Amino acid sequence: MTENRRKVVVTGIGILTPWGRGINLFWENLLAGKPVFKEVSVNTTPLPSKLGGEISEFNYEKSNPLFERGNKFCKLSTIAGEDAVKDAKLSPSKQDFSKIGIIGGTALGHPTIKQYGDMIDPIKSQYIYSHVAVGLICVRNKVKGPTFTICSGEASGSYAVGWGLEFIRSGRCNIVIAGASDVLSRTAYLHYASLEELSPIVEAEEKCVPFDKERNGLILSEAAAYLILEEVEHAKARGANIYGEIAGYGSSHDTDSSLGGIDPTGKNLELAMEYALQDSLLDKIDIDAIYAAANGSKKLDAAEATSIKNLFRNRLKDVSVSSIKSIAGESLSAGGILNIIAALFTINQDLIIPIVGFEKADQGLDLNYVSNSPRRAEIKKVMCNSVSYGGNNVSLIVRGI
């Protein structure tokens, strides 16, 4: 690796969350520490969990039959992808769309399909495939380059960005539309309850407080978020607005964890972070802040805190650690993209989003947590982590331009 390789920057963002549509709305609510949680329309009986972050209203093009037939997962993904394209001011008449690719991610896709007796609706049946969301973005934006969907659990969105980075570095693409989406469902609630990860794990208040000693589980949330990744000289040549750079990517797998489990040692997440540092040509001393994968889980949060402690060692007091999930919830595959968007705004505004409700850390894992109110600090480089239940770890490094 050399400094001469192609650099990759973010030139467009499209995002839908329970707060609404758009990047400014997302950032303003994070800064305000305003959680998205409310009672959801999903049937969660007999679980004690009733809260979630649900996108109840969104506008879409009802006149287009291809779009109208899609399920909520497809619609949210397509809107976020198109908003990113518009934000980047891409146009088929001005760019070579054969050099644009799309990589989407999802943990669960759309896990339900309407049935009529023993028959599946023949029109809507095609939308059961997780790749249809990426296909819709491709068709509606006339993208002709490589497209595929990654289904690697909660880390899928971060994998999409990592692969987009490699596609551009290799010269296969000048631009990659990379992102992820997941929606709430009864299947999702039952799944995380079976893992004993859903708040409340015990009979207590339903809340999400990552890294806190009294944390009692995660709260699920919906989100769709896509980024426009672009080779930096290509972006400059067309006068694009540049949010920041995706500087490095690392991934690993917990071969020691059980299916659906989390490796308590955190050693493989530590490895992913090390790979990201190597890939970005940076050192531990260069990292100013970390947006963690931590979501209020007893197991995941402790493992991630351990990995951060072991990697940064004597620099722990200099690295601010936070998780946006106390406010935005666990949005599965989209969570990694939300971390990146938060990191881009953090770098541009020198403000770190806090862990709302945080009071005290686990014994021996007292990192430099950002708690309860935004922290102002000069931030140039942010590490963003994603962890999938079952072993996938991804770390990405974002820096300013």
One Martini backbone bead per residue (centre of mass of N, CA, C, O) as a GRO file, in nm:
protein
  401
    1MET     BB    1   0.097   0.035   0.020
    2THR     BB    2   0.016   0.372  -0.082
    3GLU     BB    3  -0.032   0.717  -0.129
    4ASN     BB    4  -0.118   0.670  -0.452
    5ARG     BB    5  -0.380   0.580  -0.405
    6ARG     BB    6  -0.708   0.585  -0.424
    7LYS     BB    7  -0.930   0.810  -0.305
    8VAL     BB    8  -1.218   0.814  -0.076
    9VAL     BB    9  -1.529   0.982  -0.089
   10VAL     BB   10  -1.803   1.179   0.031
   11THR     BB   11  -2.089   1.320  -0.181
   12GLY     BB   12  -2.341   1.155  -0.051
   13ILE     BB   13  -2.670   1.163   0.127
   14GLY     BB   14  -2.911   0.912   0.246
   15ILE     BB   15  -3.190   0.943   0.492
   16LEU     BB   16  -3.391   0.727   0.713
   17THR     BB   17  -3.581   0.790   1.006
   18PRO     BB   18  -3.795   0.836   1.271
   19TRP     BB   19  -3.748   1.154   1.234
   20GLY     BB   20  -3.686   1.125   0.916
   21ARG     BB   21  -3.577   1.316   0.634
   22GLY     BB   22  -3.243   1.361   0.655
   23ILE     BB   23  -2.941   1.484   0.782
   24ASN     BB   24  -3.020   1.722   0.968
   25LEU     BB   25  -3.233   1.574   1.137
   26PHE     BB   26  -3.042   1.363   1.248
   27TRP     BB   27  -2.830   1.550   1.385
   28GLU     BB   28  -3.016   1.723   1.565
   29ASN     BB   29  -3.124   1.477   1.737
   30LEU     BB   30  -2.855   1.385   1.844
   31LEU     BB   31  -2.776   1.650   1.987
   32ALA     BB   32  -3.050   1.648   2.163
   33GLY     BB   33  -3.107   1.354   2.271
   34LYS     BB   34  -3.354   1.222   2.090
   35PRO     BB   35  -3.526   0.960   2.108
   36VAL     BB   36  -3.708   0.720   1.892
   37PHE     BB   37  -3.885   0.594   2.108
   38LYS     BB   38  -4.176   0.375   2.080
   39GLU     BB   39  -4.460   0.236   2.030
   40VAL     BB   40  -4.528  -0.029   1.829
   41SER     BB   41  -4.706  -0.200   1.565
   42VAL     BB   42  -4.577  -0.446   1.639
   43ASN     BB   43  -4.606  -0.775   1.733
   44THR     BB   44  -4.465  -0.864   2.069
   45THR     BB   45  -4.611  -1.096   2.158
   46PRO     BB   46  -4.491  -1.191   2.485
   47LEU     BB   47  -4.314  -0.957   2.511
   48PRO     BB   48  -4.186  -0.687   2.705
   49SER     BB   49  -4.134  -0.551   2.437
   50LYS     BB   50  -4.257  -0.222   2.281
   51LEU     BB   51  -4.017  -0.077   2.166
   52GLY     BB   52  -3.915   0.164   1.902
   53GLY     BB   53  -3.794   0.258   1.575
   54GLU     BB   54  -4.043   0.408   1.370
   55ILE     BB   55  -4.141   0.445   1.034
   56SER     BB   56  -4.452   0.597   0.961
   57GLU     BB   57  -4.352   0.825   0.750
   58PHE     BB   58  -4.340   0.843   0.381
   59ASN     BB   59  -4.237   0.949   0.070
   60TYR     BB   60  -4.362   0.837  -0.253
   61GLU     BB   61  -4.395   0.706  -0.582
   62LYS     BB   62  -4.714   0.610  -0.669
   63SER     BB   63  -4.703   0.613  -0.997
   64ASN     BB   64  -4.497   0.375  -0.967
   65PRO     BB   65  -4.536   0.037  -0.999
   66LEU     BB   66  -4.256  -0.072  -0.917
   67PHE     BB   67  -4.264   0.078  -0.638
   68GLU     BB   68  -4.553   0.021  -0.520
   69ARG     BB   69  -4.509  -0.299  -0.480
   70GLY     BB   70  -4.331  -0.258  -0.263
   71ASN     BB   71  -4.192  -0.275   0.027
   72LYS     BB   72  -4.064  -0.106   0.286
   73PHE     BB   73  -3.771  -0.181   0.237
   74CYS     BB   74  -3.760  -0.090  -0.061
   75LYS     BB   75  -3.855   0.203  -0.026
   76LEU     BB   76  -3.641   0.307   0.171
   77SER     BB   77  -3.394   0.236   0.001
   78THR     BB   78  -3.467   0.400  -0.254
   79ILE     BB   79  -3.485   0.677  -0.125
   80ALA     BB   80  -3.197   0.688  -0.008
   81GLY     BB   81  -3.050   0.646  -0.277
   82GLU     BB   82  -3.174   0.893  -0.428
   83ASP     BB   83  -3.085   1.111  -0.225
   84ALA     BB   84  -2.783   1.064  -0.268
   85VAL     BB   85  -2.776   1.131  -0.569
   86LYS     BB   86  -2.887   1.421  -0.537
   87ASP     BB   87  -2.672   1.526  -0.335
   88ALA     BB   88  -2.435   1.463  -0.560
   89LYS     BB   89  -2.525   1.545  -0.849
   90LEU     BB   90  -2.614   1.316  -1.038
   91SER     BB   91  -2.576   1.238  -1.404
   92PRO     BB   92  -2.608   1.064  -1.701
   93SER     BB   93  -2.508   1.320  -1.880
   94LYS     BB   94  -2.218   1.350  -1.696
   95GLN     BB   95  -2.187   1.044  -1.629
   96ASP     BB   96  -2.045   0.722  -1.609
   97PHE     BB   97  -2.266   0.456  -1.533
   98SER     BB   98  -2.056   0.212  -1.580
   99LYS     BB   99  -1.879   0.341  -1.315
  100ILE     BB  100  -2.129   0.253  -1.139
  101GLY     BB  101  -2.210   0.126  -0.820
  102ILE     BB  102  -2.394  -0.119  -0.608
  103ILE     BB  103  -2.405  -0.155  -0.241
  104GLY     BB  104  -2.589  -0.356  -0.032
  105GLY     BB  105  -2.753  -0.389   0.295
  106THR     BB  106  -2.870  -0.669   0.512
  107ALA     BB  107  -3.008  -0.864   0.766
  108LEU     BB  108  -3.346  -0.920   0.689
  109GLY     BB  109  -3.504  -0.742   0.524
  110HIS     BB  110  -3.818  -0.891   0.430
  111PRO     BB  111  -3.970  -1.133   0.650
  112THR     BB  112  -4.243  -1.078   0.489
  113ILE     BB  113  -4.546  -1.222   0.324
  114LYS     BB  114  -4.820  -1.211   0.150
  115GLN     BB  115  -5.106  -1.425   0.181
  116TYR     BB  116  -5.326  -1.662  -0.015
  117GLY     BB  117  -5.340  -1.902   0.148
  118ASP     BB  118  -5.126  -2.103  -0.055
  119MET     BB  119  -5.066  -1.827  -0.191
  120ILE     BB  120  -4.860  -1.606  -0.359
  121ASP     BB  121  -4.817  -1.305  -0.458
  122PRO     BB  122  -4.703  -1.266  -0.781
  123ILE     BB  123  -4.614  -0.964  -0.774
  124LYS     BB  124  -4.468  -0.958  -0.475
  125SER     BB  125  -4.264  -1.202  -0.467
  126GLN     BB  126  -4.000  -1.057  -0.575
  127TYR     BB  127  -3.969  -0.883  -0.291
  128ILE     BB  128  -3.824  -1.106  -0.107
  129TYR     BB  129  -3.567  -1.017  -0.212
  130SER     BB  130  -3.292  -0.844  -0.099
  131HIS     BB  131  -3.193  -0.730  -0.393
  132VAL     BB  132  -3.429  -0.543  -0.489
  133ALA     BB  133  -3.342  -0.273  -0.372
  134VAL     BB  134  -3.092  -0.240  -0.553
  135GLY     BB  135  -3.243  -0.276  -0.821
  136LEU     BB  136  -3.416  -0.018  -0.796
  137ILE     BB  137  -3.185   0.184  -0.784
  138CYS     BB  138  -3.066   0.104  -1.055
  139VAL     BB  139  -3.310   0.151  -1.245
  140ARG     BB  140  -3.385   0.452  -1.148
  141ASN     BB  141  -3.054   0.544  -1.209
  142LYS     BB  142  -2.900   0.393  -1.448
  143VAL     BB  143  -2.717   0.169  -1.348
  144LYS     BB  144  -2.424  -0.033  -1.494
  145GLY     BB  145  -2.275  -0.153  -1.281
  146PRO     BB  146  -2.196  -0.312  -1.012
  147THR     BB  147  -2.422  -0.538  -0.824
  148PHE     BB  148  -2.492  -0.594  -0.466
  149THR     BB  149  -2.568  -0.802  -0.173
  150ILE     BB  150  -2.530  -0.788   0.182
  151CYS     BB  151  -2.567  -1.071   0.430
  152SER     BB  152  -2.405  -0.983   0.750
  153GLY     BB  153  -2.585  -0.850   0.926
  154GLU     BB  154  -2.510  -0.569   1.113
  155ALA     BB  155  -2.241  -0.530   0.912
  156SER     BB  156  -2.337  -0.484   0.612
  157GLY     BB  157  -2.298  -0.177   0.563
  158SER     BB  158  -1.990  -0.176   0.618
  159TYR     BB  159  -1.920  -0.372   0.396
  160ALA     BB  160  -2.022  -0.198   0.161
  161VAL     BB  161  -1.810   0.024   0.204
  162GLY     BB  162  -1.557  -0.153   0.185
  163TRP     BB  163  -1.614  -0.254  -0.107
  164GLY     BB  164  -1.634   0.025  -0.236
  165LEU     BB  165  -1.346   0.105  -0.179
  166GLU     BB  166  -1.219  -0.125  -0.355
  167PHE     BB  167  -1.353  -0.058  -0.628
  168ILE     BB  168  -1.214   0.223  -0.652
  169ARG     BB  169  -0.916   0.154  -0.610
  170SER     BB  170  -0.911  -0.052  -0.865
  171GLY     BB  171  -1.100   0.104  -1.105
  172ARG     BB  172  -1.389  -0.013  -1.158
  173CYS     BB  173  -1.475   0.254  -1.005
  174ASN     BB  174  -1.577   0.594  -0.931
  175ILE     BB  175  -1.861   0.497  -0.817
  176VAL     BB  176  -2.044   0.424  -0.503
  177ILE     BB  177  -2.343   0.288  -0.384
  178ALA     BB  178  -2.364   0.280  -0.024
  179GLY     BB  179  -2.566   0.061   0.195
  180ALA     BB  180  -2.868   0.036   0.416
  181SER     BB  181  -3.149  -0.183   0.537
  182ASP     BB  182  -3.412  -0.192   0.799
  183VAL     BB  183  -3.695  -0.353   0.952
  184LEU     BB  184  -3.957  -0.408   1.135
  185SER     BB  185  -4.044  -0.717   1.320
  186ARG     BB  186  -4.137  -0.998   1.468
  187THR     BB  187  -3.885  -1.157   1.397
  188ALA     BB  188  -3.682  -0.961   1.525
  189TYR     BB  189  -3.785  -0.974   1.817
  190LEU     BB  190  -3.759  -1.283   1.853
  191HIS     BB  191  -3.460  -1.306   1.793
  192TYR     BB  192  -3.344  -1.115   2.023
  193ALA     BB  193  -3.486  -1.266   2.251
  194SER     BB  194  -3.337  -1.543   2.205
  195LEU     BB  195  -3.052  -1.389   2.275
  196GLU     BB  196  -3.090  -1.195   2.520
  197GLU     BB  197  -3.095  -0.862   2.399
  198LEU     BB  198  -3.367  -0.751   2.480
  199SER     BB  199  -3.528  -0.494   2.599
  200PRO     BB  200  -3.583  -0.638   2.883
  201ILE     BB  201  -3.402  -0.882   3.027
  202VAL     BB  202  -3.528  -0.770   3.274
  203GLU     BB  203  -3.731  -0.647   3.513
  204ALA     BB  204  -3.753  -0.333   3.357
  205GLU     BB  205  -3.662  -0.072   3.207
  206GLU     BB  206  -3.696   0.041   2.882
  207LYS     BB  207  -3.359   0.061   2.758
  208CYS     BB  208  -3.062   0.241   2.610
  209VAL     BB  209  -2.716   0.189   2.753
  210PRO     BB  210  -2.426   0.199   2.653
  211PHE     BB  211  -2.173   0.069   2.880
  212ASP     BB  212  -2.348   0.045   3.112
  213LYS     BB  213  -2.374  -0.132   3.400
  214GLU     BB  214  -2.717  -0.123   3.380
  215ARG     BB  215  -2.766  -0.259   3.133
  216ASN     BB  216  -3.065  -0.427   2.938
  217GLY     BB  217  -3.036  -0.373   2.629
  218LEU     BB  218  -3.195  -0.347   2.326
  219ILE     BB  219  -3.330  -0.124   2.064
  220LEU     BB  220  -3.512  -0.120   1.796
  221SER     BB  221  -3.461   0.002   1.448
  222GLU     BB  222  -3.518   0.205   1.179
  223ALA     BB  223  -3.333   0.220   0.855
  224ALA     BB  224  -3.201   0.430   0.581
  225ALA     BB  225  -2.867   0.426   0.419
  226TYR     BB  226  -2.676   0.628   0.182
  227LEU     BB  227  -2.373   0.646  -0.011
  228ILE     BB  228  -2.136   0.845  -0.188
  229LEU     BB  229  -1.870   0.706  -0.347
  230GLU     BB  230  -1.553   0.876  -0.439
  231GLU     BB  231  -1.316   0.973  -0.630
  232VAL     BB  232  -1.150   1.256  -0.561
  233GLU     BB  233  -1.082   1.366  -0.851
  234HIS     BB  234  -1.363   1.325  -0.966
  235ALA     BB  235  -1.503   1.515  -0.764
  236LYS     BB  236  -1.341   1.775  -0.825
  237ALA     BB  237  -1.398   1.793  -1.137
  238ARG     BB  238  -1.728   1.831  -1.066
  239GLY     BB  239  -1.770   1.998  -0.791
  240ALA     BB  240  -1.804   1.842  -0.536
  241ASN     BB  241  -1.923   1.769  -0.236
  242ILE     BB  242  -1.721   1.712   0.063
  243TYR     BB  243  -1.739   1.541   0.367
  244GLY     BB  244  -1.523   1.296   0.334
  245GLU     BB  245  -1.315   1.018   0.429
  246ILE     BB  246  -1.244   0.683   0.344
  247ALA     BB  247  -0.950   0.541   0.477
  248GLY     BB  248  -1.055   0.256   0.615
  249TYR     BB  249  -1.051  -0.120   0.627
  250GLY     BB  250  -1.185  -0.383   0.848
  251SER     BB  251  -1.194  -0.748   0.901
  252SER     BB  252  -1.368  -1.018   1.085
  253HIS     BB  253  -1.387  -1.339   1.272
  254ASP     BB  254  -1.561  -1.532   1.521
  255THR     BB  255  -1.460  -1.854   1.571
  256ASP     BB  256  -1.531  -1.865   1.899
  257SER     BB  257  -1.822  -1.827   1.838
  258SER     BB  258  -2.136  -1.872   1.845
  259LEU     BB  259  -2.426  -1.896   1.704
  260GLY     BB  260  -2.520  -1.566   1.774
  261GLY     BB  261  -2.265  -1.472   1.908
  262ILE     BB  262  -2.011  -1.341   2.140
  263ASP     BB  263  -1.690  -1.259   2.181
  264PRO     BB  264  -1.567  -1.179   2.497
  265THR     BB  265  -1.265  -1.084   2.419
  266GLY     BB  266  -1.246  -0.903   2.139
  267LYS     BB  267  -1.002  -0.994   1.945
  268ASN     BB  268  -1.138  -0.968   1.653
  269LEU     BB  269  -1.214  -0.672   1.667
  270GLU     BB  270  -0.927  -0.578   1.710
  271LEU     BB  271  -0.832  -0.680   1.435
  272ALA     BB  272  -1.013  -0.497   1.261
  273MET     BB  273  -0.889  -0.232   1.368
  274GLU     BB  274  -0.602  -0.292   1.275
  275TYR     BB  275  -0.667  -0.318   0.973
  276ALA     BB  276  -0.776  -0.029   0.940
  277LEU     BB  277  -0.514   0.113   1.011
  278GLN     BB  278  -0.341  -0.014   0.790
  279ASP     BB  279  -0.523   0.074   0.547
  280SER     BB  280  -0.493   0.396   0.632
  281LEU     BB  281  -0.199   0.462   0.731
  282LEU     BB  282  -0.232   0.440   1.045
  283ASP     BB  283  -0.241   0.515   1.392
  284LYS     BB  284  -0.350   0.519   1.711
  285ILE     BB  285  -0.267   0.827   1.751
  286ASP     BB  286  -0.485   0.933   1.522
  287ILE     BB  287  -0.724   0.872   1.704
  288ASP     BB  288  -1.006   1.054   1.849
  289ALA     BB  289  -1.259   0.856   1.782
  290ILE     BB  290  -1.549   0.640   1.874
  291TYR     BB  291  -1.799   0.456   1.703
  292ALA     BB  292  -1.986   0.217   1.829
  293ALA     BB  293  -2.166  -0.094   1.843
  294ALA     BB  294  -2.292  -0.046   2.092
  295ASN     BB  295  -2.645  -0.146   2.239
  296GLY     BB  296  -2.678  -0.269   2.555
  297SER     BB  297  -2.522  -0.518   2.569
  298LYS     BB  298  -2.363  -0.720   2.780
  299LYS     BB  299  -2.167  -0.859   2.571
  300LEU     BB  300  -2.084  -0.660   2.346
  301ASP     BB  301  -1.985  -0.416   2.516
  302ALA     BB  302  -1.761  -0.567   2.669
  303ALA     BB  303  -1.602  -0.663   2.421
  304GLU     BB  304  -1.547  -0.382   2.298
  305ALA     BB  305  -1.409  -0.252   2.541
  306THR     BB  306  -1.179  -0.457   2.548
  307SER     BB  307  -1.066  -0.401   2.262
  308ILE     BB  308  -1.001  -0.102   2.309
  309LYS     BB  309  -0.816  -0.136   2.553
  310ASN     BB  310  -0.604  -0.327   2.410
  311LEU     BB  311  -0.531  -0.133   2.171
  312PHE     BB  312  -0.484   0.163   2.323
  313ARG     BB  313  -0.416   0.175   2.620
  314ASN     BB  314  -0.220   0.460   2.672
  315ARG     BB  315  -0.475   0.621   2.494
  316LEU     BB  316  -0.758   0.628   2.634
  317LYS     BB  317  -0.777   0.938   2.726
  318ASP     BB  318  -0.767   1.039   2.401
  319VAL     BB  319  -1.029   0.855   2.341
  320SER     BB  320  -1.337   0.893   2.230
  321VAL     BB  321  -1.640   0.723   2.348
  322SER     BB  322  -1.929   0.609   2.155
  323SER     BB  323  -2.301   0.585   2.115
  324ILE     BB  324  -2.599   0.631   1.918
  325LYS     BB  325  -2.808   0.402   2.040
  326SER     BB  326  -2.948   0.566   2.273
  327ILE     BB  327  -3.107   0.724   2.030
  328ALA     BB  328  -3.127   0.534   1.749
  329GLY     BB  329  -3.059   0.253   1.792
  330GLU     BB  330  -3.093  -0.073   1.651
  331SER     BB  331  -3.037  -0.072   1.285
  332LEU     BB  332  -2.846  -0.275   1.203
  333SER     BB  333  -2.716  -0.241   0.895
  334ALA     BB  334  -2.745   0.083   0.924
  335GLY     BB  335  -2.557   0.152   1.167
  336GLY     BB  336  -2.284   0.197   1.017
  337ILE     BB  337  -2.384   0.442   0.850
  338LEU     BB  338  -2.464   0.623   1.087
  339ASN     BB  339  -2.179   0.642   1.200
  340ILE     BB  340  -2.053   0.783   0.955
  341ILE     BB  341  -2.232   1.032   0.955
  342ALA     BB  342  -2.158   1.120   1.241
  343ALA     BB  343  -1.853   1.146   1.182
  344LEU     BB  344  -1.868   1.369   0.966
  345PHE     BB  345  -2.000   1.579   1.158
  346THR     BB  346  -1.792   1.572   1.383
  347ILE     BB  347  -1.556   1.679   1.209
  348ASN     BB  348  -1.705   1.947   1.104
  349GLN     BB  349  -1.804   2.034   1.429
  350ASP     BB  350  -1.664   1.925   1.691
  351LEU     BB  351  -1.889   1.689   1.773
  352ILE     BB  352  -1.992   1.455   2.020
  353ILE     BB  353  -2.192   1.204   2.069
  354PRO     BB  354  -2.375   1.079   2.325
  355ILE     BB  355  -2.454   0.883   2.607
  356VAL     BB  356  -2.762   0.836   2.709
  357GLY     BB  357  -2.766   0.761   3.064
  358PHE     BB  358  -2.486   0.757   3.154
  359GLU     BB  359  -2.287   0.659   3.461
  360LYS     BB  360  -2.146   0.354   3.466
  361ALA     BB  361  -1.897   0.135   3.437
  362ASP     BB  362  -1.740  -0.130   3.408
  363GLN     BB  363  -1.521  -0.305   3.561
  364GLY     BB  364  -1.221  -0.218   3.390
  365LEU     BB  365  -1.406  -0.030   3.153
  366ASP     BB  366  -1.302   0.284   3.180
  367LEU     BB  367  -1.348   0.488   2.951
  368ASN     BB  368  -1.375   0.776   2.730
  369TYR     BB  369  -1.671   0.868   2.778
  370VAL     BB  370  -1.960   1.005   2.626
  371SER     BB  371  -2.188   1.186   2.841
  372ASN     BB  372  -2.524   1.334   2.793
  373SER     BB  373  -2.328   1.537   2.627
  374PRO     BB  374  -2.179   1.707   2.409
  375ARG     BB  375  -1.847   1.706   2.275
  376ARG     BB  376  -1.590   1.935   2.253
  377ALA     BB  377  -1.359   1.871   1.978
  378GLU     BB  378  -1.083   1.796   1.800
  379ILE     BB  379  -1.170   1.630   1.491
  380LYS     BB  380  -1.021   1.404   1.232
  381LYS     BB  381  -1.055   1.095   1.345
  382VAL     BB  382  -1.280   0.809   1.293
  383MET     BB  383  -1.402   0.522   1.443
  384CYS     BB  384  -1.610   0.251   1.300
  385ASN     BB  385  -1.826   0.007   1.439
  386SER     BB  386  -1.913  -0.346   1.364
  387VAL     BB  387  -2.148  -0.608   1.482
  388SER     BB  388  -2.224  -0.948   1.448
  389TYR     BB  389  -2.423  -1.196   1.521
  390GLY     BB  390  -2.176  -1.460   1.473
  391GLY     BB  391  -1.880  -1.274   1.390
  392ASN     BB  392  -1.893  -0.997   1.246
  393ASN     BB  393  -1.628  -0.756   1.174
  394VAL     BB  394  -1.616  -0.388   1.150
  395SER     BB  395  -1.380  -0.131   1.041
  396LEU     BB  396  -1.383   0.229   1.012
  397ILE     BB  397  -1.221   0.521   0.863
  398VAL     BB  398  -1.268   0.867   0.929
  399ARG     BB  399  -1.191   1.173   0.745
  400GLY     BB  400  -1.088   1.468   0.670
  401ILE     BB  401  -1.019   1.735   0.412
   0.00000   0.00000   0.00000
